[in-house]
Every structure is written in structure tokens, then in C-alpha cells.
Amino acid sequence: MPIPKHLKSASADIAGALLHLPLVGLLAWQDVKQRYRRSLLGPFWLTISMGVMIATIFMVFGQIFDVSMDEFLPFLAIGLILWTLLSSVLSEACTAFIAAESIIKQLPLPLFVHVLRMMWRNLLIFLHNLVIVPLLFLALGKGLGWEALLAIPGLLLLVLNLAWIALVLGVLCTRYRDLAQIVGSILQVMFYLTPIMWMPGLLPEKAGRYLLAFNPLFHWFETVRSPLLGQLPSLQSWLVCGAMAVAGWAVALAFFGRHRARIAYWL
């Protein structure tokens, strides 16, 4: 059975973008440098801001929930760092093509390059924020076990899921500009429904089981956060993340292939 033309077009665009990874890295790094031009600490201002936010939230919610610092502080720190990556990628995905309008209209680059540029920029910021985690573990006298290595495939699954969602959002928000506001509102709701500032064990057993099982963000976070906390993620979380990545990319390829040629006209 021949491959549909739109799938070939989408696959060729994404493959071409991957061949331009050096250019993607250069553009993303220039974005970060430009944002903090003439700043003494550069992107590490974000790390300082993240550290202050983690400490402030811990002082408030640690007292409210009456949980120990050794248990709650690493949970909170990793959750907030992951949330910052997720929310930044999905928010900026809405303008990935719009922000690159001049490049799209002047240079014949694969369109997925602009999504990769946005994602790589936020991954660089994520790596700056991630410096907080080993410093925090050192201050608490905690160590990392072999389970921490599982955070690497967990992060890869998270990035794969964010990539296909970012691609779909980039196309949709280029056509329908008001969707960016809806995405922002949904992210605000999901922040409170996802165990970031609260721990899953605080929920009632029955309500917690359903709230967490049907929250994809919980599973994305668990495959990264649990190994860093010395725990093994559940098989359910791995299966949910893997299934979403496979099904999501199948949908994204079909959707991107059908609308790829129209993106330049929507700008």
C-alpha cells in the first residue's frame, strides 16, 4: 500500500529538520544569549529565580501539608523544574511559526526546524534549572541510586510527547490565533490538578486513583521524578507515556502533512 502524499511530505520535513540540528542548536543558543545580553549571570538568573520560588512554596505548603523537608522539598523542586519546561514549551509552541514568519517567508528551511529551535531553547533553560537538584540533594545529605538512570529515558519520552503536541499546537495557533489563550488557561488548570505542589499520598484513595490515572502529566512527570527520588516508576506510567508518544506522533504527522503547505499563507 503506497504511503499517502501528505505523510511523505510531513516525514520529509521532519527528517530535513533533524539534518539541520547544528543550525537549530546555534539559533536556540543565540536566543538564550540575546535574552540575557549584557547580564552578568545570564541564564543563571532563571536558576536563581527558580530556587527562590521553590524555597517560598516549600515554606508555605510544607507547613500547610505538615510534611518533612527531606521528603517534600526534592519532590517539589523536581516537579516545578519539569513544569517550567512543559509549560514553556507548550506556551511558546503556539507562536513557534508566527515568531519565525520572516524566516519562513524568505528561506526554504523545513518548518519543523522552528519547533525544534523553540524546544531546544527551553531545554537549555531546563538544564540551567536542573543544577538546583544536585545542590539540593547535597544540602539534604541525600544521594542518587542506580534508579536515577531511568530518568534519562523518562525525560526522552517527555520530550517526544512535548514535540508532537508542540507541532500540532504550532499549526493550529497559526491558523486560529485565539487558541493560545485557551492553551494558557488549560495549563493553569492542569498545574493544580497535577501533583507538583502537593504529593499524591495526600489525596483520598479512591479520588486520587482516578485523578492521577487519567492525568497524562502525572505519568510524564513520574517517569522522570520518581527515579531521581530513588523510586521506580509504575509500569502504567511507562505504558501511558510510550503509547501517547506513538499515537501522538501518528496523529501529528497526518495533521502536519495535510496543513504544512498552508502555514506560510496563514502567517
C-alpha positions as CSV (number, residue, x, y, z in Angstrom):
1,M,0.0,0.0,0.0
2,P,1.6,3.3,-1.0
3,I,2.3,5.9,1.6
4,P,-0.1,8.9,1.3
5,K,1.5,12.0,-0.1
6,H,0.8,14.2,2.9
7,L,2.6,11.7,5.2
8,K,5.6,11.7,2.9
9,S,5.7,15.5,3.0
10,A,5.5,15.6,6.8
11,S,8.1,12.9,7.2
12,A,10.5,14.6,4.7
13,D,10.1,17.9,6.5
14,I,10.9,16.4,10.0
15,A,13.8,14.4,8.6
16,G,15.1,17.5,6.9
17,A,14.8,19.4,10.2
18,L,16.8,16.8,12.0
19,L,19.6,17.2,9.5
20,H,19.7,20.9,10.4
21,L,20.3,20.1,14.2
22,P,23.6,22.2,14.2
23,L,21.7,25.2,12.9
24,V,18.9,24.5,15.4
25,G,21.4,24.5,18.3
26,L,23.1,27.7,17.1
27,L,19.8,29.6,16.8
28,A,18.5,28.4,20.1
29,W,21.7,29.3,21.9
30,Q,21.6,32.8,20.2
31,D,18.0,33.2,21.5
32,V,19.1,32.5,25.1
33,K,22.2,34.8,24.8
34,Q,20.1,37.6,23.3
35,R,17.5,37.3,26.1
36,Y,20.3,37.9,28.7
37,R,22.6,40.1,26.7
38,R,24.9,42.2,28.9
39,S,23.6,40.4,32.0
40,L,26.3,39.3,34.5
41,L,24.8,35.9,35.4
42,G,23.0,35.3,32.1
43,P,20.6,32.4,32.1
44,F,21.5,31.6,35.7
45,W,19.2,34.4,36.7
46,L,16.4,31.9,35.9
47,T,18.1,29.3,38.1
48,I,18.2,31.8,41.0
49,S,14.5,32.8,40.4
50,M,13.6,29.1,40.4
51,G,15.5,28.4,43.6
52,V,13.7,31.3,45.3
53,M,10.3,30.1,44.1
54,I,11.0,26.6,45.3
55,A,12.0,27.8,48.7
56,T,9.0,30.1,49.0
57,I,6.5,27.5,48.0
58,F,8.1,25.0,50.4
59,M,7.8,27.4,53.3
60,V,4.1,27.9,52.7
61,F,2.9,24.4,51.5
62,G,5.4,22.5,53.7
63,Q,3.7,24.0,56.7
64,I,0.2,23.5,55.3
65,F,0.7,19.8,54.5
66,D,2.9,19.2,57.5
67,V,5.4,17.1,55.6
68,S,9.1,16.6,56.2
69,M,11.6,18.7,54.3
70,D,13.7,15.7,53.2
71,E,10.6,14.2,51.5
72,F,8.7,17.2,50.2
73,L,11.5,19.6,49.1
74,P,13.1,17.4,46.4
75,F,9.6,16.3,45.2
76,L,8.6,20.0,44.9
77,A,11.9,21.1,43.2
78,I,11.9,18.4,40.5
79,G,8.2,18.9,39.9
80,L,8.5,22.7,39.4
81,I,11.5,22.4,37.2
82,L,9.7,19.9,35.0
83,W,6.6,22.0,35.0
84,T,8.6,25.0,33.8
85,L,9.9,23.0,30.9
86,L,6.4,21.7,30.0
87,S,4.5,25.0,30.3
88,S,7.2,27.0,28.5
89,V,7.3,24.6,25.5
90,L,3.5,24.4,25.2
91,S,3.1,28.1,25.6
92,E,5.8,29.0,23.1
93,A,4.6,26.3,20.7
94,C,1.6,28.5,20.0
95,T,3.8,31.1,18.4
96,A,6.6,28.9,17.0
97,F,5.7,29.5,13.4
98,I,4.4,33.1,14.0
99,A,7.6,34.2,15.6
100,A,9.6,32.7,12.6
101,E,7.4,34.4,10.0
102,S,10.2,36.3,8.3
103,I,12.4,33.2,8.1
104,I,9.6,31.0,6.8
105,K,8.8,33.5,4.0
106,Q,12.4,34.1,3.0
107,L,14.3,30.8,3.4
108,P,13.3,27.3,2.3
109,L,14.0,25.6,5.6
110,P,12.0,22.7,6.9
111,L,9.2,24.1,9.1
112,F,9.9,21.7,11.9
113,V,13.2,23.5,12.4
114,H,11.3,26.3,14.1
115,V,9.6,23.9,16.6
116,L,13.0,22.2,17.3
117,R,14.5,25.7,17.9
118,M,11.9,26.6,20.4
119,M,12.2,23.2,22.2
120,W,16.0,23.3,22.3
121,R,15.9,26.8,23.7
122,N,13.7,25.6,26.6
123,L,15.8,22.5,27.1
124,L,18.8,24.7,27.6
125,I,16.9,26.7,30.2
126,F,15.8,23.4,31.8
127,L,19.4,22.3,32.1
128,H,20.3,25.5,33.9
129,N,17.4,25.0,36.3
130,L,18.4,21.3,36.8
131,V,21.6,22.5,38.5
132,I,19.3,23.1,41.6
133,V,18.6,19.4,42.1
134,P,22.1,18.0,42.8
135,L,22.8,21.1,45.0
136,L,19.6,20.4,46.9
137,F,20.4,16.7,47.4
138,L,23.9,17.7,48.6
139,A,22.4,20.1,51.1
140,L,20.0,17.5,52.4
141,G,22.7,14.8,52.5
142,K,20.8,12.6,50.1
143,G,22.4,10.5,47.3
144,L,21.3,9.2,43.9
145,G,20.9,5.5,43.4
146,W,21.0,3.4,40.2
147,E,17.3,4.2,39.7
148,A,18.2,7.7,38.8
149,L,19.4,6.4,35.4
150,L,15.8,5.7,34.5
151,A,15.2,9.4,34.5
152,I,17.0,9.6,31.1
153,P,14.5,7.5,29.1
154,G,11.8,9.2,31.1
155,L,12.9,12.6,30.0
156,L,13.3,11.4,26.4
157,L,9.6,10.2,26.5
158,L,8.6,13.6,27.9
159,V,10.4,15.4,25.2
160,L,8.9,13.2,22.5
161,N,5.4,13.8,23.8
162,L,6.0,17.6,24.0
163,A,7.4,17.6,20.5
164,W,4.3,16.2,18.8
165,I,2.0,18.4,20.9
166,A,4.1,21.5,20.1
167,L,3.9,20.7,16.4
168,V,0.1,20.4,16.4
169,L,-0.3,23.5,18.5
170,G,2.1,25.4,16.3
171,V,-0.1,24.7,13.2
172,L,-3.4,25.2,15.0
173,C,-2.4,28.5,16.6
174,T,-1.0,29.8,13.3
175,R,-4.5,29.4,11.8
176,Y,-6.5,30.2,14.9
177,R,-4.7,32.9,17.0
178,D,-7.2,32.8,19.9
179,L,-6.2,29.2,20.7
180,A,-3.1,30.5,22.5
181,Q,-5.3,32.0,25.2
182,I,-7.1,28.7,25.6
183,V,-3.9,26.8,25.9
184,G,-2.7,29.2,28.7
185,S,-5.9,28.7,30.6
186,I,-5.7,24.9,30.3
187,L,-2.2,24.9,31.6
188,Q,-3.2,26.9,34.7
189,V,-5.9,24.3,35.5
190,M,-3.5,21.4,34.9
191,F,-0.9,22.9,37.2
192,Y,-3.3,22.5,40.1
193,L,-4.6,19.1,39.0
194,T,-1.0,17.7,38.8
195,P,1.0,16.7,41.9
196,I,3.6,19.4,41.8
197,M,2.9,21.5,45.0
198,W,1.1,18.6,46.6
199,M,2.0,14.9,47.0
200,P,-0.1,12.0,45.6
201,G,-0.3,10.4,49.1
202,L,-2.3,13.4,50.4
203,L,-5.3,12.5,48.2
204,P,-8.2,10.2,49.3
205,E,-7.5,6.7,47.9
206,K,-10.5,6.4,45.5
207,A,-10.4,10.1,44.3
208,G,-6.7,10.0,44.0
209,R,-6.6,6.9,41.9
210,Y,-8.9,8.3,39.3
211,L,-7.4,11.8,39.3
212,L,-3.9,10.5,38.8
213,A,-4.6,7.7,36.4
214,F,-6.3,9.9,33.9
215,N,-3.8,12.8,34.1
216,P,-1.2,12.3,31.4
217,L,1.0,15.0,33.0
218,F,1.3,12.9,36.2
219,H,2.7,10.0,34.2
220,W,5.1,12.2,32.3
221,F,6.4,13.6,35.5
222,E,6.6,10.3,37.3
223,T,8.9,8.7,34.7
224,V,11.4,11.5,35.4
225,R,10.8,12.4,39.0
226,S,10.4,9.0,40.7
227,P,13.9,7.7,39.6
228,L,15.5,10.9,40.9
229,L,13.7,10.3,44.2
230,G,15.0,6.7,44.4
231,Q,11.7,5.1,43.4
232,L,10.8,3.0,40.4
233,P,8.0,4.5,38.2
234,S,5.0,2.3,37.8
235,L,4.6,0.2,34.6
236,Q,1.4,2.1,34.0
237,S,3.3,5.3,33.7
238,W,5.8,3.9,31.2
239,L,3.0,2.4,29.1
240,V,0.9,5.6,29.1
241,C,4.0,7.7,28.1
242,G,5.0,5.3,25.4
243,A,1.5,4.9,24.0
244,M,1.0,8.6,23.9
245,A,4.2,9.2,22.1
246,V,3.5,6.6,19.4
247,A,-0.2,7.5,18.9
248,G,0.5,11.2,19.2
249,W,3.2,11.2,16.5
250,A,1.0,9.3,14.2
251,V,-1.7,11.9,14.5
252,A,0.8,14.8,14.4
253,L,2.4,13.5,11.1
254,A,-1.0,13.2,9.4
255,F,-2.2,16.6,10.7
256,F,1.1,18.4,9.8
257,G,1.2,16.8,6.4
258,R,-2.3,18.0,5.5
259,H,-1.7,21.6,6.6
260,R,2.0,22.1,6.1
261,A,1.7,23.8,2.7
262,R,-0.8,26.3,4.1
263,I,1.2,27.6,7.1
264,A,3.1,30.2,5.1
265,Y,-0.2,31.6,3.8
266,W,-1.7,31.8,7.3
267,L,1.2,34.0,8.6
